[in-house]
Amino acid sequence: MNTPEPATVRAVAVSKIFNPDKANQVDALIDVDLTVEPGELVSLIGPSGCGKSTLLRLIANLIEPTSGELAVNGKSARQARLDQDYGMAFQQAGLFEWRTVARNIELPLELRKWSKAERRARASEMLELVKLGEFANHHPWELSGGMQQRVAIARALSFRPRMLLMDEPFGALDEMTREHMQAELLRICSETGTTVVFVTHSIPEAVYLSNRVVVMSPRPGRIVRVVDVPLGRRDDDTRESAEFFKKITEVREALRGTEGGGDLGPAEVERLRHAGGDLR
């Protein structure tokens, strides 16, 4: 009998308080319960300062929770970090300008003592995955912002982590490049089966990408609602569908503390199509 695969992330009553019992105490997160299953893409959304990035850092074991239980792949977050169970991507690509694109991707593999031949083969494989095979010997300054982000994602996935943690990775890109990168991320996740926890300020981005959108309150951050997004396969038509705009409304109303519901009429769909939904 096969043993069920553990949840990729399981947080139970997790809280994070900075500078406890001091004048500058900050209650960042309070009693967060969250489960992310293998293969899911789950977005965290909420007002600035609500603790989205703090929760991501807790999952990555960059900081420790003040209280509660946090497991990653059925083990402690610390052990998951030591076992290199995840990769990370941020708003800035963070590439080394003096290294070629291929050698930037190879860097995590160098740190893990892969042989030169193994590194080169894996870098080539990852560049094909992100459709940048012809840019292996270029330097980051020769690439566009979107291309640099694709290199950063390739680097984060190079050592085959089971999970990718992403903190507003497309926030600095123009709208067309951002939409292209969203489609690329979904393609890569489909091909690799990687689980993703994704922080964003953009409601349309969260809805387009996610299996579920986790809506968080202003600080102290709590999960106020989890919105399921059963849109099926995403493509350009998805962004024009009534169901897509209905889910945008549902997330927006959850952020406002109101209940979603009701079908959208044509006028409301058209209004939302032009309204956007960025929380900045």
C-alpha positions as CSV (number, residue, x, y, z in Angstrom):
1,M,0.0,0.0,0.0
2,N,1.4,3.4,-1.0
3,T,2.0,5.9,1.7
4,P,0.2,9.2,0.9
5,E,2.6,12.1,0.0
6,P,2.8,14.6,2.8
7,A,1.6,18.2,2.3
8,T,4.3,20.4,0.9
9,V,3.5,23.0,3.5
10,R,1.5,22.6,6.7
11,A,1.2,25.6,9.1
12,V,-0.8,25.2,12.3
13,A,-1.5,28.2,14.5
14,V,1.7,29.9,13.3
15,S,2.5,33.3,14.8
16,K,5.5,35.6,14.3
17,I,6.1,38.5,16.7
18,F,9.2,40.7,16.2
19,N,10.8,42.3,19.3
20,P,8.4,40.7,21.8
21,D,7.8,42.5,25.0
22,K,9.6,45.6,23.8
23,A,8.4,49.1,22.9
24,N,8.9,48.3,19.2
25,Q,7.1,45.0,19.2
26,V,5.5,44.1,15.9
27,D,2.8,41.4,15.7
28,A,3.4,40.3,12.1
29,L,1.4,37.1,11.9
30,I,-1.2,35.6,14.2
31,D,-2.6,32.0,14.2
32,V,-2.0,31.2,10.6
33,D,-3.3,27.8,9.4
34,L,-2.3,26.9,5.9
35,T,-1.9,23.7,3.9
36,V,-0.3,23.6,0.4
37,E,-0.5,20.3,-1.4
38,P,2.1,18.9,-3.8
39,G,1.9,20.4,-7.3
40,E,-0.3,23.3,-6.2
41,L,0.4,27.0,-7.0
42,V,-0.9,29.0,-4.1
43,S,-0.8,32.8,-4.0
44,L,-0.6,35.0,-0.9
45,I,-2.2,38.4,-1.3
46,G,-3.1,41.2,1.1
47,P,-2.3,44.8,2.0
48,S,1.4,45.9,2.3
49,G,2.7,44.9,5.6
50,C,0.3,42.1,6.2
51,G,2.9,39.5,6.6
52,K,3.0,37.8,3.2
53,S,6.7,37.9,2.8
54,T,7.1,37.0,6.5
55,L,5.1,33.8,6.0
56,L,7.3,33.0,3.0
57,R,10.4,33.5,5.0
58,L,9.1,31.3,7.8
59,I,8.4,28.5,5.2
60,A,12.0,29.0,4.0
61,N,13.3,28.8,7.5
62,L,15.0,32.2,7.1
63,I,13.3,33.2,10.4
64,E,11.7,31.1,13.1
65,P,8.0,31.2,14.2
66,T,7.3,32.6,17.6
67,S,4.7,29.9,18.1
68,G,2.8,27.2,16.2
69,E,3.9,24.3,14.1
70,L,5.3,24.5,10.6
71,A,6.2,21.5,8.4
72,V,7.7,21.4,4.9
73,N,7.5,18.1,3.0
74,G,6.6,16.3,6.2
75,K,9.7,17.6,8.1
76,S,10.6,20.7,10.0
77,A,11.2,23.8,8.0
78,R,14.8,23.8,9.2
79,Q,15.4,20.2,8.0
80,A,13.7,21.1,4.6
81,R,16.2,24.0,4.2
82,L,19.1,21.7,5.1
83,D,17.8,19.1,2.6
84,Q,17.5,21.9,-0.1
85,D,13.8,21.2,-0.7
86,Y,13.1,24.6,-2.2
87,G,14.3,27.3,-4.5
88,M,13.6,31.0,-4.2
89,A,12.9,33.8,-6.7
90,F,12.5,37.5,-5.8
91,Q,11.4,40.7,-7.4
92,Q,14.9,41.4,-8.5
93,A,16.6,38.6,-10.5
94,G,19.8,38.9,-8.4
95,L,22.1,37.6,-11.1
96,F,25.8,38.1,-11.0
97,E,26.7,40.5,-13.9
98,W,30.3,39.1,-14.3
99,R,29.0,35.5,-14.8
100,T,27.4,34.3,-18.0
101,V,23.8,33.3,-18.0
102,A,24.8,29.6,-18.0
103,R,27.3,30.1,-15.1
104,N,24.6,32.0,-13.1
105,I,22.4,28.9,-13.4
106,E,25.3,26.7,-12.5
107,L,26.0,28.6,-9.2
108,P,23.8,26.5,-6.9
109,L,25.2,23.4,-8.5
110,E,28.7,24.5,-7.8
111,L,27.8,25.0,-4.1
112,R,26.4,21.5,-4.1
113,K,29.7,20.1,-5.6
114,W,28.2,18.9,-8.9
115,S,30.9,18.1,-11.4
116,K,31.6,20.6,-14.2
117,A,30.0,18.2,-16.8
118,E,26.9,17.8,-14.7
119,R,26.6,21.5,-14.2
120,R,26.9,22.3,-17.9
121,A,24.4,19.7,-18.8
122,R,21.9,20.8,-16.2
123,A,22.3,24.5,-17.2
124,S,21.7,23.7,-20.8
125,E,18.6,21.7,-19.9
126,M,17.3,24.6,-17.7
127,L,17.9,27.2,-20.5
128,E,15.9,25.1,-22.9
129,L,13.1,24.9,-20.3
130,V,12.9,28.7,-20.0
131,K,13.4,29.1,-23.8
132,L,16.8,30.9,-23.6
133,G,19.1,28.2,-25.0
134,E,20.8,30.6,-27.4
135,F,21.7,33.0,-24.6
136,A,23.9,30.7,-22.5
137,N,27.1,32.8,-23.1
138,H,25.5,36.2,-22.7
139,H,25.8,38.2,-19.6
140,P,22.7,39.4,-17.6
141,W,23.2,43.1,-18.7
142,E,22.6,41.9,-22.2
143,L,19.1,40.6,-21.4
144,S,15.7,42.2,-20.9
145,G,14.1,42.3,-17.4
146,G,11.8,39.4,-18.3
147,M,14.6,37.3,-19.7
148,Q,16.6,37.9,-16.5
149,Q,13.7,36.7,-14.4
150,R,13.5,33.6,-16.5
151,V,17.2,33.0,-15.8
152,A,16.5,33.5,-12.1
153,I,13.7,30.9,-12.2
154,A,16.0,28.5,-14.1
155,R,18.7,29.0,-11.4
156,A,16.1,28.4,-8.6
157,L,14.9,25.1,-10.2
158,S,18.4,23.9,-11.3
159,F,18.9,21.6,-8.4
160,R,15.4,20.0,-8.8
161,P,13.8,21.4,-5.6
162,R,10.3,20.2,-4.8
163,M,9.0,23.7,-4.1
164,L,9.6,27.2,-5.4
165,L,9.0,30.2,-3.2
166,M,8.4,33.4,-5.1
167,D,8.2,36.9,-3.6
168,E,6.7,39.3,-6.2
169,P,9.0,38.0,-8.9
170,F,7.2,39.9,-11.7
171,G,6.4,43.1,-9.8
172,A,9.0,45.3,-11.6
173,L,8.0,44.2,-15.1
174,D,5.8,46.0,-17.6
175,E,2.3,44.5,-18.0
176,M,2.9,42.6,-21.3
177,T,6.1,41.1,-20.0
178,R,4.4,40.3,-16.8
179,E,1.6,38.4,-18.5
180,H,4.2,36.5,-20.6
181,M,6.1,35.5,-17.5
182,Q,2.9,34.3,-15.8
183,A,2.3,32.0,-18.8
184,E,5.9,30.8,-18.7
185,L,5.7,30.1,-15.0
186,L,2.6,28.0,-15.5
187,R,4.2,26.1,-18.4
188,I,7.3,25.4,-16.3
189,C,5.3,24.2,-13.3
190,S,3.3,21.9,-15.5
191,E,6.4,20.4,-17.0
192,T,8.3,20.0,-13.7
193,G,5.5,19.3,-11.2
194,T,7.0,21.9,-8.9
195,T,4.9,23.3,-6.0
196,V,4.8,27.1,-5.8
197,V,4.0,29.5,-3.0
198,F,3.7,33.0,-4.7
199,V,3.5,36.4,-3.0
200,T,1.9,39.2,-5.1
201,H,0.1,42.5,-4.7
202,S,-1.8,42.0,-8.0
203,I,-5.3,40.4,-7.8
204,P,-5.5,39.5,-11.5
205,E,-2.1,37.9,-11.3
206,A,-3.1,35.8,-8.2
207,V,-6.3,34.7,-9.8
208,Y,-4.7,33.8,-13.2
209,L,-1.8,31.8,-11.7
210,S,-3.3,30.0,-8.7
211,N,-5.2,26.9,-7.7
212,R,-6.0,28.8,-4.6
213,V,-5.6,32.5,-3.5
214,V,-4.9,33.0,0.3
215,V,-6.3,36.4,1.3
216,M,-4.6,38.0,4.3
217,S,-5.7,40.8,6.7
218,P,-3.8,44.0,7.6
219,R,-1.2,43.5,10.3
220,P,-1.3,41.5,12.4
221,G,-1.7,39.2,9.4
222,R,-4.3,36.5,9.5
223,I,-5.8,34.4,6.7
224,V,-9.3,35.7,6.3
225,R,-10.3,33.6,3.3
226,V,-9.0,31.0,0.8
227,V,-10.5,31.4,-2.6
228,D,-10.5,28.3,-4.9
229,V,-9.8,29.2,-8.5
230,P,-11.0,26.2,-10.7
231,L,-10.4,27.9,-14.0
232,G,-8.8,24.9,-15.7
233,R,-6.0,25.4,-18.2
234,R,-5.0,29.0,-18.4
235,D,-4.5,30.9,-21.8
236,D,-5.2,34.3,-23.3
237,D,-9.0,33.5,-23.4
238,T,-8.9,33.0,-19.6
239,R,-8.2,36.7,-19.0
240,E,-11.3,37.6,-20.9
241,S,-13.7,35.2,-19.3
242,A,-16.6,36.1,-17.0
243,E,-15.4,33.4,-14.5
244,F,-12.0,35.1,-14.3
245,F,-13.5,38.5,-13.5
246,K,-15.9,36.8,-11.0
247,K,-12.9,35.4,-9.1
248,I,-11.2,38.8,-9.2
249,T,-14.3,40.3,-7.6
250,E,-14.4,37.5,-5.0
251,V,-10.8,38.1,-4.0
252,R,-11.3,41.9,-3.9
253,E,-14.3,41.6,-1.7
254,A,-12.5,39.2,0.6
255,L,-9.8,41.8,0.9
256,R,-12.5,44.4,1.8
257,G,-14.0,42.0,4.3
258,T,-17.2,41.5,2.4
259,E,-18.8,38.3,1.0
260,G,-18.5,37.5,-2.7
261,G,-21.3,36.0,-4.7
262,G,-23.6,36.4,-7.6
263,D,-22.9,36.2,-11.3
264,L,-21.4,39.1,-13.1
265,G,-23.4,40.9,-15.8
266,P,-21.8,42.1,-19.0
267,A,-21.4,45.7,-17.7
268,E,-19.6,44.5,-14.6
269,V,-17.3,42.3,-16.6
270,E,-16.4,45.2,-18.9
271,R,-15.8,47.5,-15.9
272,L,-13.4,44.9,-14.3
273,R,-11.6,44.3,-17.6
274,H,-10.5,48.0,-17.5
275,A,-10.2,48.4,-13.8
276,G,-7.1,46.2,-13.0
277,G,-6.6,45.1,-9.5
278,D,-3.2,46.0,-8.0
279,L,-3.0,46.6,-4.3
280,R,-0.1,48.9,-4.4
